[in-house]
Amino acid sequence: MKVGIASNLMAQPRESSLDPARLSLACGRISGSARAIAEAHRFGVAEGPHQHPWTAAYMHDAIGVYAAALPVTYQRDVASLFGHCADSMARQDIPASLAEDWLIVSEYLTNATSAILERLAAQPDPAPVCGGEPPGIDDHEPAVVHFDRLAALTTRGGALRLEQAALAVKGHVSGGSPGALDDEQMRLLKAVASGAAIADLAADLGYSQRTMYRALASLWRALGVSDRVQGIRKAATEGLLD
């Protein structure tokens, strides 16, 4: 029955229409993983051989890290979600400015789906779960993924580029408008653009440092960027700092 899991998943009909909620969920998974990988590099993990963490070669090496932490039922849900999103993305008309980001996310979804299905096909069917339903795609991840091991397979620049692409696609499909900031986000953006240290900015604005970092993460998501440098550059280009 080793082929059964993969065959059943691949045999399921997939709709060509884009489901913004499902693609937004998938992009959230991608951007979260990419950010965790980039943070692992920032804390000292040496970069690995795969420059781009969305290629088939990277996925071939990375899938074992994910599979070691995530139950088979969860992997099947991810494969179903990613496969549907990859198929529907291939049939969409998109703005030219989003083409590169769209391609990166599409490649990630396609290659991740293939890697998951190949690994599942080589495993026996999971034993029935007792005492409740198995965790699904909408639940919190049921185990800790070793992002330090994933970081050792790729580069920080590649991880940040993947995060940026996933955020851009998520913003597009969810109807978000990068750069449409509320008053508090504008105040925070202009403060950050001053170049002051985060600790000093937090004190000046009345934030704790932890709250400050959370507010900055929300700001970068709203702008569709990955970090402070990209955020300030985009804000300056779009005239948000005038």
WOTARA-V389799 format. One record per pair of residues at least 4 apart in sequence whose ideal C-beta (glycine too) atoms are under 6 Angstrom apart, sorted by the first residue. I is the first residue (numbers start at 0). J is the second residue. D is the distance in Angstrom with one decimal. If there is no record, write none. Layout:
i->[I;I]
j->[J;J]
d->[D;D]
This chain:
i->[0;1;2;2;4;5;5;5;6;8;13;13;15;15;17;17;19;19;19;22;22;23;23;23;25;25;25;26;26;26;29;29;30;30;30;33;33;33;34;35;36;36;36;36;37;37;37;39;39;39;39;40;40;40;44;44;44;46;47;47;47;49;49;49;50;50;51;52;52;52;52;52;53;53;53;53;55;57;57;58;58;58;58;60;61;61;62;62;62;64;64;64;65;66;68;68;69;69;70;71;72;73;74;76;76;77;78;78;78;78;80;81;81;81;82;84;85;85;85;88;93;93;97;97;100;100;100;103;104;104;104;106;107;128;134;134;153;159;162;163;166;167;169;170;170;170;177;177;178;180;180;180;184;187;187;188;190;192;192;195;195;200;201;201;201;206;206;219;219;222;222;224;224;224;225;234;234;235]
j->[124;120;6;120;119;116;119;120;10;78;83;86;87;90;87;91;23;172;173;84;172;169;172;173;80;81;84;165;168;169;107;165;162;165;166;158;161;162;162;146;146;149;150;158;155;158;159;44;146;147;150;44;150;155;147;150;151;154;151;152;153;57;152;153;154;157;157;57;153;157;158;161;103;106;107;161;110;61;153;62;110;111;114;152;149;152;66;114;118;145;148;149;69;118;142;144;73;74;141;125;133;134;115;135;136;81;82;112;115;116;136;108;111;112;112;108;105;108;109;105;97;101;101;171;164;167;168;164;164;165;168;110;111;133;138;141;157;225;225;225;223;223;173;175;177;223;222;223;237;184;185;221;218;214;218;234;200;231;240;199;200;204;206;208;211;210;211;224;230;230;233;229;230;233;229;239;240;240]
d->[5.4;5.7;5.3;5.5;4.5;4.4;5.8;4.0;5.9;5.7;5.1;4.7;5.9;4.7;4.7;5.5;5.8;4.4;5.9;4.9;5.0;5.1;5.8;4.9;5.6;5.9;4.7;4.4;5.2;3.7;5.9;4.0;4.8;3.9;5.3;4.7;4.2;3.7;5.3;4.1;5.4;5.2;4.7;4.1;5.3;4.2;5.2;4.4;5.0;4.7;3.7;5.4;5.2;3.8;5.1;4.2;5.8;4.6;4.9;4.1;5.1;3.9;5.5;4.5;5.5;5.3;4.9;5.0;4.1;5.0;5.8;5.5;5.4;4.8;3.8;5.7;4.6;5.7;6.0;5.8;4.4;5.5;4.1;5.2;5.6;5.7;5.8;4.1;5.4;5.8;4.8;5.4;5.7;5.6;4.2;4.7;4.6;5.5;5.9;4.2;3.8;5.4;5.5;5.5;4.0;5.9;5.8;5.3;4.3;5.7;5.5;4.5;5.3;4.6;4.3;5.3;5.9;3.9;4.4;4.7;4.9;5.2;5.2;5.8;3.9;4.1;5.6;4.0;5.3;5.7;4.7;5.9;5.9;4.7;4.4;4.5;5.0;4.9;4.8;4.8;5.2;5.1;5.9;3.9;5.4;4.8;5.2;3.6;5.2;3.8;5.0;5.8;5.3;5.8;5.7;5.7;5.3;5.1;5.5;4.7;5.1;5.9;4.3;5.0;3.9;4.5;4.1;5.1;5.2;5.2;5.6;3.8;4.8;5.6;5.6;4.1;5.3;5.3]
